[in-house]
Each structure stands twice: as C-alpha cells, then as structure tokens.
Amino acid sequence: MDFNTITLKIKNGIGHITLRRPDNANALNATMAHELLEATIACDVDSSVRVVLLDAEGKMFCAGGDLGGFAAAGDDLAGVIKRMVVDLHGAISRLARMQAPVIASVQGAAAGAGFSLAMACDLVIAARTAKLTMAYTRAGLVPDGSSTFFLPRLIGRRRTLELMLLNPSLTAEAAHEWGLVTRVVDDESLATEALTLARHIAQGPTGAYAAAKRLVLASSNETLESQMELEAAAIAAAATGPDGREGVMAFLDKRAPTFRGQ
C-alpha cells in the first residue's frame, strides 16, 4: 500500500506505522489523517498482525495539527477540519478497538493531536528528552483526537483540565509519573526498545490481549456486576481456546508457552 505521509510495513506479526512529515514536525494534515485511517484499517483486518507499533521519522513524534494548512484553507476551514477529524477519529477508533495491542514510540514533541494520538495507544514508550503538551487552547482551539475521553480515565478530571487549560509541557519523566507514559528510555535506545517490546507482544496470546482491551474500554460504562459478567465470559472463552489451553499446560509443565495468537 503506497502512502505519501506515512509508511506501513507488516512483518513477523508487527504492523509498523511511521509518520513521515519530518520537515513539518510530522504535523497532521488531511492527507496524513486519511492515510492513518487506511493504515489502521489494514492492520485491523490483517489476521497476521499481532501488535501495532506507531512511531515517527525525524526529531519529533507529532507537533499536532498543521496550523499552516488551517490558515490556508480560507472559507473552507470548517469543512477541512471536519473531514480531517473524521478520518483521524476513525483511525483512533480502530487503534482502540482492534485486537492487536498498540505501542506508541514518542520522541521530541508530542503536542496537540500528536499528544492525543499517543494517549489513545495501549502502551507508550518515550525518549527521555521527549516533551508532551496539549497546546490546543493555547491556539484558541479545543482538544480532539479522543483526548477528552482517554485522559480523564488515565489521570482524572483535575489533571486533565490542567493539561487542557494551562498547557504545561511535561517531560517524559513527569508524564511517566502521571501515568501517561508506560516506560522512559534513553533517546538512542528508543527505536530498539520499542521494537523489542513489539516483538515480545507479537509472541503473546493475541486473543487474551484483545479481550483485556475490550474489558478495559467497556469498564467505564458498566456496573461492578455487569463488568464481572463480561470478565467471566471472557476468561471462560480464553481458557477453552488454543492459547489458553497452551498457557495452562505450559505452566503445569514448567516451560515457556508457545502462543499462536488465538
């Protein structure tokens, strides 16, 4: 599949999506948003994909929306933004709901939509010098990209509003302390660490990972009892599937399991 602003490579169970507008700080424009949607759909429907790794070329992960493009849109600005956001939100929905876990690998700045995109991923590895900021209201805009959904669930209402109203720039270490980042690594190790984690997850029980993702996503809309019903159904289905049976037998045999992603 040919793209202009991203690349997608699927190999050894890893769907590797790379943002590729380094000369524009990987800022999101309409083309990138649409190509992200196409790439996430491709990963979602490909049964060989057991983990998705999202990273970026250049010094920055993503500086947010392409404000220069917004300014050039003139009277069609509202239409340009709505079309772009529909594609971006479609891509984020696929990342959140696909079976495969999604890892974001963040270097440099993750601002605005770049911040939101990273927060929608399941795991986030950040370079030690990375900086994360919302930045929307600083430009008179409003947060999008699922941030108003995921951030309150990650860090609570107060800290979410601090990020959205005051626009602090968080270091990678601070973001880790807040629970926004899974792991902080040295800059020169970022690509290697992210790929190592992706390979590790690709060897795991994809079906169990998918069920865990669904349960966590559903939890905010369920009661205690209804959530436990979902848990009961999910663990029963996993235990009777190939990977569940393999995991139990491997534990009893005191050996490493070999999961097939089922």
N, C-alpha and C positions, 0 to 999 in steps of 0.2 A: 504494500500500500504506500503510495507516494504522498508525502506531505511537504509543505513549504516552511512551516514554523515549528514543527516538532519532528521527532523520529519515533518510530515504533519498531522494536525488534522482539520477536518471540522465539526463545530458545531455551531448551532444558527446563521447561516449566515456568520460566520467568517472562512476563510481559514487561518490557523495559521501555518506558515512555520518557523522552527527553525534550524539555522545552528548548527551542533553538532560535531565539532572537537576541543573542548576546549583545549585539551592538545597540539594542534598545532596552537593555536591562531585563530582557525576557518579559516585557510588558504585554499584557493580554490585549489583543485586538480581535476583531470579528473573525478573522481567519483562524487565529490560534484557538479561540473558543470552539469554533466548529470542528477543527481538526482534533481537539481534545475529546470532543463528543464521539467522533468517529473512532478514535483510538481506544477509548474506554469501551465502546460497544464491541469492537473487535476482540478485546481481551475478555469481555464478559461472555461472548458466545463461543470462544475457543476453549474446548474442554481440556486442552493440554496446558492452559495457563493456571498455575497453582499459586502464584504470587505476582503482584504488580509492583514494580519499582518506578517511582516518579522522581526524576531529577532534572537538572538544568545545566546547560552549557554556559561557560563563562564565569564571571565573578559573582553574579547574583542569581538567586533562585528565581525570583519574580518580583518586580517593583510595583506590581498592581496593574490597574487598567491603563491603557495607552491614552493618557490625557491629551497628548498632542492630536491623536486621531479624533478624540471627542471634540476638541476645538475646531477641527477642520470639517466636522460634519454639518455645521451650519444649522439650518432649519430642520434637518432630518435627525438631529441629535437624539431625540426621544426614541425614534424608531431604531437607530443604530444601537443604542444601549439595550433596548428591549430584546432585539434579535440576538445580540451578543450574550446577554444574561440568560436567555432561554437555552442557548447552546451550552454555556458554562454550567448552568444548574443541571442540565441533563447529564453532563459529564460527571459532575459531583454525585448525583444520584446513583449513577452506575458504579462509581467507586465505592460508595457507602453500601450498596446493596448486592454487589457481585459476590460470588462465593469466595474468590481469592482475597486474602489479606492484602492491604495496600500499604507500602512503605514510602514515605517522603524523605528525600535526601536533600537537606537545605544548607546552602552556603550563601555568604553575603547577606543581602537584604531579602526578607520575605515581608512584603508590605501590601496593604490593601487586599486585593483579590489573591495575591500570592500567599499572604498570611492565611486567608480563608481556605484556599486550596490545600495548603499543608494541614490545617486543622481538621479537614474532612477525611484525611487519611487515617489508617488504623494505628500506624506506628510512625514516629518522626525521629530521624537521626539528624542532628545539627552539627555543623562545624563549630569549633569553639569561638570563632570570630563572627559567627552569624548574628544578625540583628532582626528582631521581629517587631513589627508595629502595624496597627490598624490603618491609620492615616486617612481614612475616608472623610471624617468630619473636618479634618484639617483643610481639605479642599472643598468643604461645603457639601459633601456627598454623604450617602447613607450606606452602612455595611450591607454587603450581599454575599453571595457565594457560600451560603449555609452558615455563615459565622454566627448569626443571631440564634441559630438552632444548636450548634455544637458547643459554642463557647460557654453558655450558661451551664451546660451539663458537665463540662470539663472543669470549670473553675468557679462557678457560682455567679450570681447576679452582680454583686458588688465589683468584683474584679473585672467582669465582662464590661460593665459600664465604665470602669476606669480606663480600660483599653480603648473603648469606643468614644468616650467624651474627652479624655485628656491626651490620648495618643502617645503614651510613653514608648520609648524604644527599648525593648527588652533584650538583654544579652542572652546568649544561648543558655548560660548557667541559670539566669533568672527564670527563663522560660521553662527550664527543667524543674526548678524549684516550684514553680506554679502548677506543674503538671501538664504543660503544653507540649513538651518535648520528651521523648522516651529516653534518648541517650545523647550525650555530648561527646564528640571525639575531636582529636586534633585535625586541623584543616587538611593536612596532607594524607590523613587516613580515611577521610570521609567516603570517597568512592569505594575503596576496598572494604570498609566496614559495612557499608550499605549493601554491596553485592554479596558479601559473606552472609549477612542476615537473610537476604532474599533467597540465597541457595539453601540455607538452613530451613526456612519455612517451606520452600518448594519440596522438600523431602518429608514434610509432615502430613498429618491427616486432614486433607483439604475439606472434606465433608464436616468434620468436627469444627474446624476453624469457621466455616460458613455458618454453621448453626450457632456458634458463640456470637458471631457478628449480628445475626438476626435477633438473638435474645437481648443483647445489649441495646440494639436500636429500638426494640419493642418496649423495653422496660419502662420508659417514661410515660407510656400510655396505659399501663396495666396496673391492676391492684396486686397486692402481695400474692393472693391466692391464684389469680389468673396467670401471673408470671410463673409461679411454681408449676402450674399445669403445663405451660409451654416448656419449661425445663424438663419436666417428667417425660413429655412426648419426645423431646429432642434427645435426651440421653438414652431412652429406650431404643430409638431408631439408630443411634450411633452404636450402641452395644451390640446390636444384631447385624450391623453392616460389616463388610470385609475389613475395614481399618480398625473398627472396634474389636472385632474378634482377634485380629493380629496383635493389637496393643495389649490385650489381656493375656494372650498366650506368651507374648514376648516377656511380659512382666513375670509370669509364672516360671518361664524357662530361664529367667535371668540373662536375657540377651537384648540387644538393640532391636526395636521393631523395624520392619520394612513396610512402609505405608504406600499404598497405591493411589491415594487421593480419592477414596470412595467412602 
